[in-house]
Amino acid sequence: MVNMIQKAKDQALALTEGAYRAAAEAGSLPAGVAVRCGVEIPKDPANGDYTTTFALAAAKAMKKNPREIAGILMENMHLEGSYFTSVEIAGAGFLNFRLGGGWYAGVLAAIDGEGPAYGRSDALRGQKIMVEFVSANPTGPMHMGNARGGVLGDTLAAVLEAAGADVWREFYVNDAGNQIEKFAASLEARYLQILLGEDAVEFPADGYQGGDIKELAQQFYEEHGGSLRDVSQEERRAALASFGLKINIPKMQSDLKRYKIEYDQWFFESSLHERGYVADTVEQLTSRGYTYEQDGALWLATSRILEESCRRAGKSEKDIAKLDLKDDVLRRANGFYTYFAADIAYHRNKFEERGFDRVINIWGADHHGHVARLKGAMDALGLDGAGRLDIVLMQLVKLLRDGEVVRMSKRTGKAISLGDLLDEVPVDAARWFFNAKPDTQMDFDLGLAVREDSENPIYYVEYAHARICSLLRNLEGEGYRVPAIEDADAELLSSETETALLKQLSLFCEALRLAARDYDPSHINRYLVELAGCFHRFYTACRIKGEEDRLLAARLKLADAARSVLKNGLLLLGVDAPERM
């Protein structure tokens, strides 16, 4: 797993530190000065390919002007056999390094040698990470927020796997609790209205009003008739809820599979209640002194838990006072456990029973207030929620058509569901656009998503891949195949567009690193758009067909390297890499 950018940074720092040791031995610079500095890529290529602030960082301790230090370092620096052809002083004392052909050859060799594994690392090797995402209530169709969360969770899981982690994808099915009671009551009302007439049965004021509830009730009636007319309310509601879930959950699974999302497990909330795990978790919180009874209900002392966490984190009393902390009910006066109690038990199960080192949840921004409470509950159980539980909050999505906000499906006349969206927009386009930076509200332009021109970023990137595949096919028809790495002379790839493309290819490793670090796979989208642009510019400026054999071979190898990295990035996002368009 070769990261040529890191290798160049490490070498530039080693050359600088070696020059300092040589200068210190010669008496040109004071010895024994510890210098902390890094090596970065300048924003402006005119300032070289890599730069270090070593001279500026050492100036105070050495009691010398930074430019004077930089000059002495240059005199004692030997670039022979390194990736660099030159080093120069710039500004207040920066040392700017310029790359040579050896480094560019290394980029090609790394891509050639690693193939589909290029860009991957072992940075997270040994870490067992769960990514829980979507987890939509099974009481109705999945909506746009679920569409966005599905892509963010799935691509983040892929990015973490590329960084070496052992990743588990999970959907938490809320098949118990208040929302299922409401679901059952809504189905019951619609079912009885079919049997007795709409005016004869009042619909619950807080019931689910969607047409899908009417459809489920009608489907049950068509299959079972009036079989539930004269049974008890409890039996009727249980049967209707079970019927509805057996239809809704497989529909969710098929919609997500169509969306190229498959889970390692669909975890059912009901399983936690059935085996007493929720009750046991609440008992553990009680035994640790974090619960109390009031008005017949059992409460979690959330305020105290979070105050303790804040104090451990060094926050002031003034900061704590601003939090407006409140306690939470765990068990209602009627003996039923709350959703929050089940959620605490579920996350205890993730850490304690299944042994995940880290848990990442993809949630909508409306869950913001739940983040600290859940982490605090894990802390109260001794499971280090602050350090091991991460929540990625995603902002809302607006669908636009011709600049206007779209709320209803043309086909069904209902609120747009995930299924409706995939009927209108290609899956690849949906996955690409929803993989936007999670903490920003996004506008999904339905018209742009289906355009076949360079304004549509997914088309632009996929076209770059298909264009290279077409080039390779055409040249193969003329007897030219992509050469082996030892037969491709990277020293010939010296024009501005060639070196720019090679540099961009080397940045794939960095894009993956940042995506894993920031829990933001949209780094990959932005990288691929820039890579496609670099290739298109190279292809416009540098002729391949008709060049003399050595240059043709080198450029053909470069084009194939771009194809390989484009494919790696697209597949990481769950998007096709078409060979023809």
DARAVEN-V143014 format. One record per backbone hydrogen bond with DSSP energy under -0.5 kcal/mol. CO is the residue of the C=O (numbers start at 1). NH is the residue of the N-H. Records with the same first field share a line. If there is no record, write none. Layout:
CO: NH  NH
This chain:
1: 3
2: 4
3: 7
4: 8
5: 9
6: 10
7: 11
8: 12
9: 13
10: 14
11: 15
12: 16
13: 17
14: 18
15: 19
16: 20
17: 21
18: 22
19: 23
20: 24
21: 25
22: 26
23: 27  28  29
24: 27
32: 34
33: 35
34: 36
35: 37
38: 53
40: 42  51
43: 45
44: 47
45: 48
50: 97
51: 40
52: 95
53: 57
54: 58
55: 59
58: 62
59: 63  64
65: 69
66: 70
67: 71
68: 72
69: 73
70: 74
71: 75
72: 76
73: 76
74: 77
77: 79
79: 82
83: 100
86: 98
88: 96
90: 93  94
94: 90  96
95: 52  97
96: 88
97: 49  50
98: 85  86
100: 103  104
101: 105
102: 106
103: 107
104: 108
105: 109
106: 110
107: 111
108: 112
109: 113
110: 114
111: 115
114: 117
115: 118
117: 120
122: 125
124: 127
127: 129  166
128: 357  358
129: 168
130: 132  360
131: 133  170
132: 362
133: 135
137: 140
142: 418
143: 147
144: 148
145: 149
146: 150
147: 151
148: 152
149: 153
150: 154
151: 155
152: 156
153: 157
154: 158
155: 159
156: 160
157: 161
158: 162
159: 163
160: 165
161: 164
162: 121
163: 124
164: 126
165: 167
166: 129
168: 131
169: 264  265
170: 133
171: 173  267
172: 174
173: 175  269
177: 180  181
178: 182
179: 183
180: 184
181: 185
182: 186
183: 187
184: 188
185: 189
186: 190
187: 191
188: 192
189: 193
190: 194
191: 195
192: 196
193: 197
197: 200  201
198: 201
204: 207
207: 209
210: 213  214
211: 215
212: 216
213: 217
214: 218
215: 219
216: 220
217: 221
218: 222
219: 223
220: 224
221: 225
224: 227
226: 229
228: 231
232: 236
233: 237
234: 238
235: 239
236: 240
237: 241
238: 242
239: 243
240: 244
241: 245
242: 246
243: 247
244: 247  248
245: 249
247: 251
248: 252
249: 253
250: 254
251: 255
252: 256
253: 257
254: 258
255: 259
256: 261
257: 260
260: 262
265: 171  267
266: 268
267: 173
268: 271  272
269: 272  273
270: 274
271: 275
272: 277  278
273: 276
276: 280
277: 281
278: 282
279: 283
280: 284
281: 285
282: 286
283: 287
284: 288
285: 290
286: 289
290: 301
292: 299
294: 297
297: 294  299
298: 330  331
299: 292
300: 302  328
301: 305
302: 306
303: 307
304: 308
305: 309
306: 310
307: 311
308: 312
309: 313
310: 315
311: 314
316: 320
317: 321
318: 322
320: 323
321: 324
328: 300
330: 338
331: 298
332: 335
336: 332
338: 342
339: 343
340: 344
341: 345
342: 346
343: 347
344: 348
345: 349
346: 350
347: 351
348: 352  353
349: 353  354
350: 356
351: 355
358: 130
359: 390
360: 132
361: 363  392
363: 394
364: 367
365: 368
367: 370  371
368: 371  372
369: 373
370: 374
371: 375
372: 376
373: 377
374: 378
375: 379
376: 380
377: 381
378: 383
379: 382
384: 388
385: 389
388: 359  390
390: 361
391: 393
392: 363  394
394: 365
396: 442
398: 444
399: 406
400: 446
401: 404
404: 401
407: 416
409: 413
414: 409
417: 421
418: 422
419: 423
420: 423  424
421: 424  425
426: 430
427: 431
428: 432
429: 433
430: 434
431: 435
432: 435
434: 436
437: 440
438: 395
442: 398  444
443: 445
444: 400  446
445: 449
446: 450
447: 450
448: 451
453: 456
455: 457
456: 460
457: 461
458: 462
459: 463
460: 464
461: 465
462: 466
463: 467
464: 468
465: 469
466: 470
467: 471
468: 472
469: 473
470: 474
471: 475
472: 476
473: 477
474: 478
475: 478  480
476: 479
479: 481
484: 487
485: 488
487: 489
488: 490
489: 492
490: 493
492: 494
495: 499
496: 500
497: 501
498: 502
499: 503
500: 504
501: 505
502: 506
503: 507
504: 507
505: 508
506: 509
507: 511
508: 512
509: 513
510: 514
511: 515
512: 516
513: 517
514: 518
515: 519  520
520: 523
521: 524  525
522: 526
523: 527
524: 528
525: 529
526: 530
527: 531
528: 532
529: 533
530: 534
531: 535
532: 536
533: 537
534: 538
535: 539
536: 540
537: 541
538: 542
541: 543
544: 547
548: 552
549: 553
550: 554
551: 555
552: 556
553: 557
554: 558
555: 559
556: 560
557: 561
558: 562
559: 563
560: 564
561: 565
562: 566
563: 567
564: 568
565: 569
566: 570
567: 571
568: 572
569: 573
570: 575
571: 574
576: 578
